[in-house]
Amino acid sequence: MLALAAGILFAGYKSRLMIPAPIAEQLGLRGDISAIRAKQRPRLVAQLAQQEIEFAAPVFIRLFKEDAELELWVQKGPRFELFKTYPICNFSGALGPKLQEGDGQSPEGIYHVTREALNPNSRFHLSFNLGFPNAFDRAHDRTGSFLMVHGNCVSVGCYAMTDPLIEEIYVLVDAALSAGQAWVPVHAFPFRMNDARLTKATGSPWFEFWQQLATVHNAFETSHQIPDVIQSNGRYELK
């Protein structure tokens, strides 16, 4: 009866304030992330200060499937500096891009997370949408939806973190977007794309695609500035 009452209140008012907090949380109706901010922000401010970086500075994310790592970079002057490398708790599929809805693959490519992509109401604690399929994916007839970075450590095509780690990442992304960053670039790679590792992948059907990603990867490695990437004739290219 209690669950039914909560459902009626949600349908009638669509307001978290009308539902007891424990029920609202189970329904994924967190109204905001004030409590999470209050917990995470002081720690993050202190940790960033050790690198002389301001909280809410622009951020940049890189994902590496093979190493199961998420790098979070923060802008310091004209360049970006590595803040932390987080272990990815779970992703699904093998090395290679996502091709179609339901294939279980986590995507690879160049994505942008806007403020609209943030979801504090996620049933996976917190999440943000990568924006798959992007223009490149659509040019190759790739399909899929709701490809996220989220918590809860479960994945069917997403990049899943533990809940404590997604809180840190989410709060930093949220703060940067709130402070005026237009979007947060997220570059998803199959592996760390140095020459030796790329050479090992020569026989892969995705080798030519990975060469395009390697160009983007190496441009950032050289400058620690986010490269301007365009999709042209079904290819990723530097502008």
Helices and strands as residue ranges (DSSP letters): H 2-13, G 16-18, H 21-26, H 34-50, E 59-64, E 69-76, E 79-87, E 90-91, E 109-113, G 115-117, E 118-119, E 127-129, H 135-139, E 148-150, E 159-160, H 163-178, E 184-189, H 195-200, H 207-223, E 229-232, E 235-238
